[in-house]
Amino acid sequence: MNYFEVRFFIEPYEEYISDVLAEELGELGFESFASTEETLDAYIPESIFDESKLKALLDDFPFEANIDYKFSKIESKNWNEEWEKHYFEPILIGNDCVIHSSFHQNVPKAKYDIVIDPKMAFGTGHHETTSLVIAEILKMDLKGKSLLDMGCGTAVLAILASMRGARNILAIDIDTWCTENSIENISINKIENVEIKLGGAELLSGLHFDIVVANINRNILLSDMESYAACLESGKELYMSGFYREDIPIIEAEANRNGLRLIEFREKNNWVVVKTIKE
C-alpha cells in the first residue's frame, strides 16, 4: 500500500496544537504521526487522501496558528532506519518495562523487556496514551485472563499483557501496516498466545474477554463502545485511551449508556486513560 507523507509546519509551534491537529487528522483517515520540534508528520493511505478535506479542516482549526503543509508520496522505507534517525530511544515505563528496538544498544534493564521494530505503526510507548495504558497493564492482575487489544498498532500492549501472564490475547487493527508489524513484533518477542486480526469492531460479535483495552481515538471509541461492552460480563473491565481530559464527560455518558461505570482516570499532558467496569 502506498502512502502520502504530509508535513505540517506550525507557527507558533506548541505541543498541544500539534496534538489537537493529529487528533483531527485521525478523523480524516491519517493513521500515524511523528513530531519534531517544529513539525508534525502525518501518514495516510494514498487511496483515501483528499486534499480538499484537509484544507477545510485547516480553515476551521480551533486555535490561532499558521499551519502550512507539503506532501509527498512514499512507497516503502526501512522504518527501523527512519526511527533510528528520528528520536526513537529506549523508553522505561514504571521502572518495570523497557521498550526498545533491535538496533538499540545499552538498553536499561527491566523486568519486562519488549523489542519493537516499528514500521508505519508508530506505537513505541513514547506517546502519552501508550505509556498511560502500559502503566495500567503493569498494575493489572492478568494471570490466566483473556484480553482484547483494540487498535493494537505495534502490539506492544498485547506483548506486555502476555508477559504479565494473560492466558490468551486478541489484537485487532484496521491497518494492514499495523497487523503485519504486530505479527513481526510478537515473533521477535517469542510470544505465542497473541492472535492478530485485521479489521474493526465487526470482528467482536460473540466474543468475550476478561479485559478490553482500546487505545484509539474519541470518535471510534464512541462509535464502537457498544461492541466492547458486549464482550464483557458483569465485573469485567474496559480501559480506554486516545482522547483528552475534556472528552471524559462524553466518554462517560456513552459508557453509562452501555452499562459501564467509570471508576477512575489517569492523566499525562492532558491525555487520559479511563478505567470502566461492566455493571
GUPA-137480 format. One record per residue (C-alpha): residue number from 1; residue in one letter; z, y, x. Coordinates in nm, 4 decimals, decimal comma. Layout:
BEGIN
 num residuo        z        y        x
 NUM       A        Z        Y        X
...
# end
This chain:
BEGIN
 num residuo        z        y        x
   1       M   0,0000   0,0000   0,0000
   2       N  -0,0966   0,3435   0,1314
   3       Y   0,1476   0,6326   0,1062
   4       F   0,1453   1,0087   0,1250
   5       E   0,3988   1,1769   0,3500
   6       V   0,4873   1,5213   0,2146
   7       R   0,6792   1,7518   0,4466
   8       F   0,8721   2,0291   0,2735
   9       F   0,9640   2,3456   0,4631
  10       I   1,2707   2,5062   0,3048
  11       E   1,3705   2,8667   0,3780
  12       P   1,6580   2,9231   0,3989
  13       Y   1,7381   2,5594   0,4696
  14       E   2,0563   2,4336   0,3059
  15       E   2,1532   2,0678   0,2784
  16       Y   2,2368   2,0962  -0,0907
  17       I   1,8908   2,2427  -0,1605
  18       S   1,7306   1,9526   0,0257
  19       D   1,9434   1,7037  -0,1721
  20       V   1,8526   1,8549  -0,5093
  21       L   1,4855   1,8661  -0,4117
  22       A   1,4978   1,4981  -0,3157
  23       E   1,6597   1,4077  -0,6471
  24       E   1,3905   1,5911  -0,8455
  25       L   1,1127   1,4428  -0,6325
  26       G   1,2514   1,0993  -0,7137
  27       E   1,1672   1,1645  -1,0771
  28       L   0,8021   1,2153  -0,9758
  29       G   0,7908   0,8775  -0,8042
  30       F   0,8820   0,9712  -0,4476
  31       E   1,0593   0,6678  -0,3066
  32       S   1,2016   0,7522   0,0337
  33       F   1,3258   1,0587   0,2167
  34       A   1,4177   1,1671   0,5674
  35       S   1,5753   1,5016   0,6591
  36       T   1,5638   1,7083   0,9741
  37       E   1,7499   2,0325   1,0367
  38       E   1,4657   2,2319   0,8798
  39       T   1,2542   1,9996   0,6646
  40       L   1,2593   1,7235   0,4074
  41       D   1,0032   1,4456   0,4483
  42       A   0,9234   1,2543   0,1304
  43       Y   0,7097   0,9464   0,0729
  44       I   0,5167   0,8455  -0,2384
  45       P   0,2540   0,5774  -0,3115
  46       E  -0,0950   0,7222  -0,2937
  47       S  -0,1758   0,5761  -0,6345
  48       I   0,0782   0,7923  -0,8205
  49       F   0,0750   1,1147  -0,6176
  50       D  -0,0031   1,4107  -0,8452
  51       E  -0,0095   1,7462  -0,6680
  52       S  -0,0193   1,9400  -0,9967
  53       K   0,3143   1,7874  -1,0990
  54       L   0,4560   1,8670  -0,7567
  55       K   0,3531   2,2321  -0,7869
  56       A   0,5075   2,2516  -1,1357
  57       L   0,8337   2,1091  -1,0006
  58       L   0,8481   2,3695  -0,7247
  59       D   0,7640   2,6511  -0,9671
  60       D   1,0650   2,5502  -1,1812
  61       F   1,3012   2,4711  -0,8920
  62       P   1,6522   2,5881  -0,9894
  63       F   1,7535   2,7501  -0,6580
  64       E   1,6250   3,0603  -0,4847
  65       A   1,4432   2,9255  -0,1818
  66       N   1,0954   2,9443  -0,0373
  67       I   0,9558   2,5922  -0,0282
  68       D   0,6173   2,5191   0,1280
  69       Y   0,4708   2,1785   0,1910
  70       K   0,1913   1,9901   0,3556
  71       F   0,0947   1,6297   0,3011
  72       S  -0,0953   1,3605   0,4830
  73       K  -0,1998   1,0057   0,4081
  74       I  -0,0256   0,7308   0,6020
  75       E  -0,1262   0,3668   0,6114
  76       S   0,1017   0,1739   0,8406
  77       K   0,3579   0,2624   1,1029
  78       N   0,6072   0,0963   1,3291
  79       W   0,9055   0,2145   1,1254
  80       N   1,1572   0,0867   1,3821
  81       E   0,9896   0,3136   1,6371
  82       E   0,9901   0,6033   1,3909
  83       W   1,3600   0,5628   1,3229
  84       E   1,4355   0,5279   1,6924
  85       K   1,2670   0,8655   1,7390
  86       H   1,4313   1,0315   1,4395
  87       Y   1,8076   1,0234   1,4347
  88       F   1,8878   0,6687   1,3180
  89       E   2,2028   0,5990   1,5173
  90       P   2,4562   0,3210   1,4584
  91       I   2,6999   0,4142   1,1844
  92       L   3,0578   0,2921   1,1472
  93       I   3,1988   0,2898   0,7933
  94       G   3,5662   0,2387   0,7191
  95       N   3,6314   0,1085   1,0715
  96       D   3,5272  -0,2357   0,9412
  97       C   3,1485  -0,2149   0,9033
  98       V   2,8891  -0,1111   1,1577
  99       I   2,5219  -0,0725   1,0661
 100       H   2,2611  -0,0553   1,3384
 101       S   1,9083  -0,1617   1,4215
 102       S   1,7880  -0,4296   1,6583
 103       F   1,6764  -0,1655   1,9109
 104       H   2,0243  -0,0137   1,9448
 105       Q   2,2451  -0,0705   2,2461
 106       N   2,6173  -0,0047   2,2946
 107       V   2,6902  -0,0743   1,9280
 108       P   3,0545  -0,0227   1,8207
 109       K   3,2443  -0,3433   1,7440
 110       A   3,3405  -0,4062   1,3823
 111       K   3,4389  -0,6939   1,1566
 112       Y   3,1082  -0,6732   0,9692
 113       D   2,8073  -0,6189   1,1941
 114       I   2,4878  -0,5540   0,9950
 115       V   2,1435  -0,5239   1,1511
 116       I   1,8968  -0,3156   0,9514
 117       D   1,5406  -0,2658   1,0735
 118       P   1,4154  -0,0120   0,8191
 119       K   1,0544   0,0362   0,7251
 120       M   0,9679   0,2589   0,4304
 121       A   1,3082   0,1703   0,2823
 122       F   1,5488   0,4278   0,4215
 123       G   1,8759   0,2548   0,3370
 124       T   2,0632   0,2653   0,6635
 125       G   2,4051   0,3745   0,5397
 126       H   2,3647   0,7328   0,6575
 127       H   2,3123   0,8786   0,3121
 128       E   2,6322   0,9667   0,1288
 129       T   2,5603   0,7373  -0,1665
 130       T   2,5043   0,4312   0,0510
 131       S   2,8161   0,4925   0,2560
 132       L   3,0189   0,5531  -0,0615
 133       V   2,9119   0,2196  -0,2110
 134       I   2,9692   0,0402   0,1188
 135       A   3,3246   0,1770   0,1219
 136       E   3,3735   0,0358  -0,2298
 137       I   3,2383  -0,3057  -0,1316
 138       L   3,4792  -0,3122   0,1619
 139       K   3,7652  -0,2843  -0,0910
 140       M   3,6370  -0,5439  -0,3399
 141       D   3,7647  -0,8960  -0,3786
 142       L   3,4297  -1,0742  -0,3678
 143       K   3,5399  -1,4262  -0,2782
 144       G   3,3351  -1,6662  -0,4880
 145       K   3,1951  -1,3938  -0,7151
 146       S   2,8398  -1,3153  -0,8227
 147       L   2,6927  -0,9715  -0,7581
 148       L   2,3823  -0,7795  -0,8631
 149       D   2,2427  -0,5105  -0,6301
 150       M   2,0039  -0,2873  -0,8277
 151       G   1,7785  -0,0624  -0,6209
 152       C   1,8536  -0,2688  -0,3130
 153       G   1,6439  -0,0692  -0,0619
 154       T   1,7045  -0,2442   0,2709
 155       A   1,9504  -0,4928   0,1109
 156       V   2,2340  -0,3514   0,3212
 157       L   2,4749  -0,3682   0,0244
 158       A   2,3761  -0,7249  -0,0615
 159       I   2,4162  -0,8309   0,3006
 160       L   2,7655  -0,6819   0,3199
 161       A   2,8613  -0,8431  -0,0112
 162       S   2,7568  -1,1804   0,1272
 163       M   2,9580  -1,1236   0,4448
 164       R   3,2553  -1,0338   0,2257
 165       G   3,2441  -1,3700   0,0503
 166       A   3,0283  -1,3228  -0,2596
 167       R   2,9030  -1,6574  -0,3871
 168       N   2,5527  -1,5599  -0,4950
 169       I   2,3722  -1,2258  -0,4971
 170       L   2,0584  -1,0989  -0,6666
 171       A   1,8985  -0,7895  -0,5108
 172       I   1,6242  -0,6090  -0,7051
 173       D   1,3957  -0,3169  -0,6263
 174       I   1,0793  -0,1783  -0,7855
 175       D   0,9216  -0,1039  -0,4464
 176       T   0,7357  -0,3729  -0,2507
 177       W   0,8235  -0,1959   0,0766
 178       C   1,1908  -0,2400  -0,0108
 179       T   1,1707  -0,6041  -0,1171
 180       E   0,9676  -0,7001   0,1889
 181       N   1,2073  -0,5173   0,4182
 182       S   1,5059  -0,6701   0,2361
 183       I   1,3714  -1,0200   0,2973
 184       E   1,3339  -0,9405   0,6665
 185       N   1,6844  -0,7951   0,6901
 186       I   1,8608  -1,0860   0,5213
 187       S   1,6790  -1,3171   0,7621
 188       I   1,7825  -1,1097   1,0645
 189       N   2,1447  -1,1266   0,9487
 190       K   2,1209  -1,5012   0,8743
 191       I   2,2154  -1,4512   0,5084
 192       E   2,1238  -1,7432   0,2818
 193       N   2,2736  -1,6598  -0,0585
 194       V   2,0800  -1,3418  -0,1441
 195       E   1,7765  -1,3661  -0,3715
 196       I   1,5301  -1,0755  -0,3583
 197       K   1,3163  -0,9855  -0,6607
 198       L   1,0527  -0,7191  -0,7194
 199       G   1,0938  -0,5333  -1,0486
 200       G   1,3447  -0,3446  -1,2598
 201       A   1,5921  -0,3902  -1,5430
 202       E   1,3446  -0,6093  -1,7331
 203       L   1,4427  -0,8917  -1,4943
 204       L   1,8048  -0,8936  -1,6141
 205       S   1,7677  -1,0484  -1,9593
 206       G   2,0107  -1,3373  -1,9998
 207       L   2,1713  -1,2953  -1,6566
 208       H   2,5449  -1,2460  -1,5964
 209       F   2,7384  -1,1208  -1,2959
 210       D   3,0977  -1,0516  -1,1967
 211       I   2,9993  -0,7227  -1,0342
 212       V   2,6943  -0,4968  -1,0689
 213       V   2,6165  -0,2288  -0,8103
 214       A   2,3431   0,0241  -0,8903
 215       N   2,2683   0,2916  -0,6296
 216       I   1,9542   0,4542  -0,7689
 217       N   1,9360   0,7951  -0,9383
 218       R   2,0772   0,9554  -1,2507
 219       N   1,7798   0,9151  -1,4800
 220       I   1,7209   0,5493  -1,4017
 221       L   2,0920   0,4780  -1,4408
 222       L   2,0932   0,6438  -1,7817
 223       S   1,7828   0,4536  -1,8854
 224       D   1,8936   0,1118  -1,7617
 225       M   2,2707   0,1182  -1,8093
 226       E   2,2451  -0,0819  -2,1308
 227       S   2,0814  -0,3645  -1,9345
 228       Y   2,3502  -0,3509  -1,6661
 229       A   2,6278  -0,3615  -1,9245
 230       A   2,4667  -0,6605  -2,0952
 231       C   2,5058  -0,8529  -1,7684
 232       L   2,8839  -0,8097  -1,7716
 233       E   3,1577  -0,9835  -1,9662
 234       S   3,4845  -0,8116  -2,0537
 235       G   3,6805  -0,7073  -1,7460
 236       K   3,3811  -0,7170  -1,5112
 237       E   3,2812  -0,4135  -1,3049
 238       L   2,9816  -0,1817  -1,2736
 239       Y   2,9603   0,0601  -0,9800
 240       M   2,7006   0,3384  -0,9932
 241       S   2,5892   0,5971  -0,7393
 242       G   2,2900   0,8181  -0,6670
 243       F   2,3973   1,1328  -0,8520
 244       Y   2,6179   1,4397  -0,8191
 245       R   2,9717   1,5100  -0,9328
 246       E   2,8458   1,7424  -1,2066
 247       D   2,6491   1,4495  -1,3517
 248       I   2,9627   1,2441  -1,4160
 249       P   3,0102   1,3566  -1,7812
 250       I   2,6620   1,2437  -1,8883
 251       I   2,7004   0,9181  -1,6925
 252       E   3,0404   0,8561  -1,8509
 253       A   2,9104   0,9295  -2,2008
 254       E   2,6332   0,6714  -2,1603
 255       A   2,8810   0,4254  -2,0117
 256       N   3,1071   0,4644  -2,3148
 257       R   2,8122   0,4004  -2,5473
 258       N   2,7635   0,0688  -2,3722
 259       G   3,1236  -0,0465  -2,3792
 260       L   3,2066   0,0640  -2,0265
 261       R   3,5170   0,2614  -1,9301
 262       L   3,5135   0,4895  -1,6259
 263       I   3,8088   0,4040  -1,4029
 264       E   3,7636   0,6303  -1,1013
 265       F   3,5127   0,8008  -0,8758
 266       R   3,4814   0,8841  -0,5082
 267       E   3,3015   1,1880  -0,3706
 268       K   3,1250   1,2753  -0,0472
 269       N   2,9450   1,6080  -0,0093
 270       N   2,9170   1,6309  -0,3900
 271       W   2,7546   1,2855  -0,4164
 272       V   2,9685   1,0336  -0,6042
 273       V   3,0199   0,6676  -0,6796
 274       V   3,1846   0,5747  -1,0080
 275       K   3,3653   0,2533  -1,0990
 276       T   3,3461   0,1346  -1,4592
 277       I   3,4841  -0,1737  -1,6343
 278       K   3,3375  -0,3551  -1,9331
 279       E   3,5799  -0,3333  -2,2256
# end
